[in-house]
Amino acid sequence: MTQAFASEEMSSEEAAAAAASCSREFRANPHPVYARLRETAPVCPMSPPHGVETYLITRHDDARAALADPRLSKDMYGAIDAYHRIFGDSSIALDDNMLFSDPPKHTRLRRIVGNTFTPKRVQSLRPRVQQITEDLLDACPASRPVNLLPEFCFPLPLHVICELLGVPQNERKQAQEWSATVAQTGFGPEARARLEVAEGNLRDYLVDLIARKRREPDDGLLSALVEAHDQEGALTDHELVSTAWVLLFAGHKSTAYQLGNALFHLLTQPEQKRLALRDEQSMAAAVEEIFRFETSVENGTFRYAKEDVVIRDTLIPKGSLVQVSIAGANRDPEVFEDPDRMDVERPNAQADHLAFGFGPHYCIGAPLARLEMHLALTTLFGRFPRVTLASAPEDVPWLTVPFPAFRGVAELPVVLDPS
């Protein structure tokens, strides 16, 4: 990051422009900009590449309150014009789910998913998550460089969520490729066209998969949702497809990038790695600190103001889009001492970080993400205690696509066993 980017003299207008720019410098390290916004413009209007002015919230107390504020709606049908300008018409078909809805609809959809996506079911996956982790590491070359992002970080949560849903093994790679297009598209005509094709393919695939589960049900989550639709009428056709989509997408992308971030920071901070690996409790605490320190969900999904809302003396006019900066809130010095230092022994990381959100939309997959992170890190470092980065830390690239849905390293070259 250049000195100008991190300058204490940066004005609030300059910080807002930097946050909206999605430049390579900002993507490599956005935290100084968020720090400046917390000080000078904690509720900041900005104009991102999608062209729709958005208010960004960066302080922890404001963020926590906003995430639970019913005046800030998640139902993007209420902000349909802005939604279409950002994502295009085709996205609506996949967004009729609990992520983009308000009570009572959100309450109904979350209850349906929660009845099947239970902590007991997640814990029952532990042996399978362990086996998938071992198999992926078995397939990685030990003595020459390997990029762990495509070989380990992505396949692990993808296979886990696909097994939970009941997606056949030979269909997972294609589903992941379509999901990647949806996550990394830009806002120009060509990017919109790619997005529309990928979304159409995903929608058609899920419709077909649901039909197959209806004919031949199994013990997967998708079959349970089909049963809720067919026998109880608890879901509409669109809600069934869209719920399957959000579970597939959210169930692997955020964890994949979070795992990459965790490995990068532990490999570049060996003392923190040593402390994390002391025992199971230490690793559990380290996982929470990593979620705080470098969350893969940099900003929460869009909300819009159903009425005029005043936050910290800033008026957010009715109809405006709002985003909560999870990354900004998670490094607020009012809540976290020395927030720009990763401290795997930090006592309040789990209690106060907002990596899984807060309020009614708190991430329903948090227990699964924690399980995957814990097993992946302990297994990899247990098998390969001398694993090292295969390039200088400053040469490891970070995601730079326009207005990315996630924050994470774009590559993670390592040598698992340098000996």
N, C-alpha and C positions, 0 to 999 in steps of 0.2 A: 504494500500500500504506500502511495506517495505521501510525503509529509503534509502536503496541502489537504489531502483527503482526511487526515486525522487531526487537522489543526484545531486548536482550542479557539482560534479566532474565526472559525467558520460561522457565518450567520445562519439563522434559522432557515432563511430562504435558500441558502446554498446547501444546507444539510438536506432540506426537502428535495431539492433538485438532484442531489447525489443519490438519495434513497430511491427516487423515481427513475434514475437513469439506467439502472441495471448494467452499469459499466463493468468492465473486467476488474477494475480496482475495487469497486464496491462489492462485487460478488466474492472477491478473495477475502475481504474482511469488512463486513458492514458494521461491526460493533462500535467503532469510534463515531460513526455517523448517528447510530441510534443513541449513543451517549449524549451527543450534542443535541439531538432532538428532545431527549428527556429533560435537558436543562432549559432549552430555549423555546421549544414548541412541542410540548408533550401531546397535544392534540393538533395534528398538523395537516392542512389540506395540501394535496400534491397531485400532480398529473402524470400518472404512469404511462407506459407505452400503449396500453389498451385505449387511452384517450378519454377515459371516464374519470373525472375528478373524484378522488377518494380521500377520506380522512383517516390518518394513521395515528394510532394510539400506542405510546411507547412506555409509559410508566406502569409499574406493577399494580398499584392500587386501582388506577383507572382501567387497566386491562382486565383485571379480575372482575370489577364491577360491570364492565361492558359485556363480558362474556355471559353474564347472567341477567342482563337487562332486557326485559321483554319488549321494550320500545325499539330495540335494535333487532330487526327481524332477520331470520335465516331463510324465509320463504321467498325465493327469487322470482316467483311468479308475481309477487307484489312490486318487484322492480324490473319488470319484464323488458322495458326498453333498454335500460342500462345493461341488463344481462345479455340481450341479443347483440348489443354493440360490442361487448367483450368476447363472448364465446360463440356467437352465431346461433341460428335457429335450431341446428341439429342437436345441440347439447341438451335441450330440454327433455328429450326422450329418456336420457340416462340420469336425470337429476330429480326424479319424482321419488325421493327417499327421505329417510330421517335426517340426513345431513342438511338438506335444504328445505326444512319445514319447521313450523311452529306448533305449539300445543293448540288444539288437542290432537292434531294429526301426528305430530312428532311423538307425543306420548304413546299413541297407539302403535306406531311403527317400531319404536324403540322397545316397547314391551314384547312385541312379537319376536324381534331378534333376540332380546335378552332371555326369553324363555327357552331358546335353543342354544344361544352362545353363552353358556353358563360357565362360571369358574370351574365347576367340576369337569365339564367337557374339556376346557382348556388344559387342566392338570392331567387329564387322561391322555393328552397328546404328548406329554413329556418324554416317554420312551421313543416315540416316533420322531420328535424333534431332535433328540439325541442321535438317533440312527441316521437321519438325513444329514445332520452336521458331520458325523463321522464319514459318511459316504462321499460328501462333497470334498472334504479334506483329503480323503484317499485318492481322489481323482486329480488333485493339484500336484504339479511337480514340486518336489521339495528343495532341490538344489539349484534351480535356475529361476529367474524372475517370473512371477505370475501376477496378473492383475486380479486382485481379489474381488473387485466390484462385480464383474460379470461371472466369475467362477465360484464365488462363495456368498457375497453379501446379498445379491439379488436372488439366486436360486433358493436359498434357504427359506426366507419368508414366503416366496412364491409357492414352493412345494407344500409348505405347511398350510397356507390358507386354501390352496387348491384341494388338499386332502380333507380339510375341514368342510369345504363346500361340496366335495365330490366331483371335482373336475378331473377327467381322465389324464393320465400321465402324458400321453402323446399329443395332447391338445394344449398343454400349459405354455409352451414356448411361444406359440402363435398369440395366445391371449396376452402374454407379457409384452410382446412387440406392439400390439395394438394399444395397450395401456401406456406404453412408453411414449407413443405418438401423442396421445391425449395429454400426458403430463408435460411434454416439452415443446408443445407447439408455440409459435409466435402469433403475431396479429396481422400479418400481411395476407394478401389474397392466396398465395401459394400455401402458406401455413394453414389458413382456414380450410382450404380444399383438402389438405392431408388430414386435418382434424375431422372433417365431415366424413371422409372415407373410413377412418379408423373407428369413429363412433358408430357408423352404420354397420361395419363388420362386427363390432362387439355386440351391438343390439341383436343382430341376426343370429350370432352365435349363441347368445344367452337364451333367446327364444327357442332355438333348436335344443339346447341342453336341457332347458326346463321341460320341453316336450318328452325328451328321453327319460328324465327323472319321473315324469308322470307315468310313463309306461313301465319303467323298471326302477322303482324307488330303492334307495339304499339308506344307510344310517347317517348320511351326510347332512350338513346344515341346509343345503339347497332343497333336498327332498322334504325336510321338515317345513320349509317355507312354502313349497308347493302344496303340502298337505294343509297348511294354514289358509292358503288361498282357495283350494278346492273344497275342503270340507267345512271350513268355518266362515268363509267369505271375508276373512280378516284383511286381505290385501286385494287391491285391484290388479288387473293385468299389468299396467304400467308400473305400479309400485313393486310388483314381484320382480320384474326385469331390472328395474333400477336399484332395488335393494341388493340383488345379486351382484350387480355391477359395483356398487359402492363398497361392498364387503371384499370383493376381489381386488379392487384398486387400492383402497385405503389399507387393506390387510397385508400388503407387501411393499408398496413403494416407500412409505415413511420409515418402516423398519429397516429396509435395505440401506437407505441413505444414512439412517441413524447408526447402523452397524459400521458402515464405512467411516463415519465421523469418529466413532468410538475407537476404532482400530488406529486411525491416523493419530489421534491425540495421545493414546496410550503408547504408541510406538515412538512418538517424539518427546514423551515425558516419562522416562524409564522409572523414576522414583514413584510416580503416581501408579504406574503399572505394577510395581512391586507391592505397594500398599493394597491395591485392589485384589491381588492374587493371594493374600494371606489366608483367607478362608471364605466360606460361602457368604457369611454376613458382610464381610468387607466388599465382596464383589457386588452384592445386592445394593450396598450404599454407593458404590462406584457407578453402577448403572444409572442410578437416579441423578448423580452429579453430572454425568455425561449428557443425560437428557436436558439438564439445565444449561450446561455450559455451551453446548453446540447442538441445539435441537434441529432436527431435519425439517420440522414444520416451522419455517421462519415467521410466517404470518398466518393468522387464522383465515379461514374461508370468509367470503364476503358476507357482510350484513348490510341492511339498509334501514335508515331511520323512518319509522312509521309516523313519526311526528317530530316537531322540533325538539332537539335534545341538547342540553347544555352540559358539557363536561369540562371541568376546570376553566371556567369562564369563556370557553369557546362554543359558539353556537354551531351545531350541526343541523342544517336545515332539513326539513321533512323531505324524504325521497333521496337523500344523499347516501352514497356507499361508504361503508366504514370497514376498516381492517384493524385487527389487533396485532401488534408486533409481538409475537411470542418471544422472539430473540431479544428484543429490546427489554421486555418486562423481566425476562429471566436473568438479566444482568443489571438490574436496578440496585444501586448501592444502598438504597433505603431499606432493602429487604435482605440482600446478600452482601456480607462483608467481603471486600476485595473481590468483586464479582468477575473481573477479567482473569482471575487465576483459577484453573481447575484444581479443586481440592476434593479428592475422593473421600475424605473424612468429614466433609462439611455436614454439620448436624441438621440443617433445615432444608436440604435440597429436596427431598421427597415431599415434605409438607408444603413447600411454597412454590416449587416450579410449576409452570403452566404449559409444559410440553404436551400434555394430554387435554389441555383446555380447562374449563371450569364451568360449573352450573349444569343445566339440562343437557348440553351437548358434550359433556365430558366423554372422552373417547371410550367407546364400549369395548374396544380391542386392547386396552391398556394392559390387562393381565397377560395376554398372549405376547404382546411386544416385549414385556419385561422377561417373560420366560425365554423367548428366543434370544434376546440379547445376553442374558445370563449364561445360557448353555453354549452359545456360540463363542463368547469370549473365554470362558473357562476351558472349553474343549480345545480351542485353537492354541491358546497359550500353554495349556497343559501338554499338548502333543509337540508343540514347536516353541519351546521357551526362548530360543535364540532368534526368533523371527525378526527381520529387520526391513526397513524401507529399502527399496532398490533404487531410489533416487533421493536427491536432497529434498527436505520438506518444502522449501520454497518453490520447487519445481512440480509439486503435485498440484494438478489443476482442480479448480472448483467449478461447479456448474455455472455457465454463463449465458444460457438461453434467455430470451427476453421474458422478464417477469415469471421466473420459474415457480412451480408449485412447491418445490422442495429446496432445501439448502443442503449441500453435501459435496464431497469430493467427487470429481468426474472420473478419476482413475485412482487406483491404489496399488501401485507396483511394489511387491515385496519379494524377498527370498525367505522361504519358510525355514529352511535349515542351512545357514551359511557354511556349516562345517563340511 
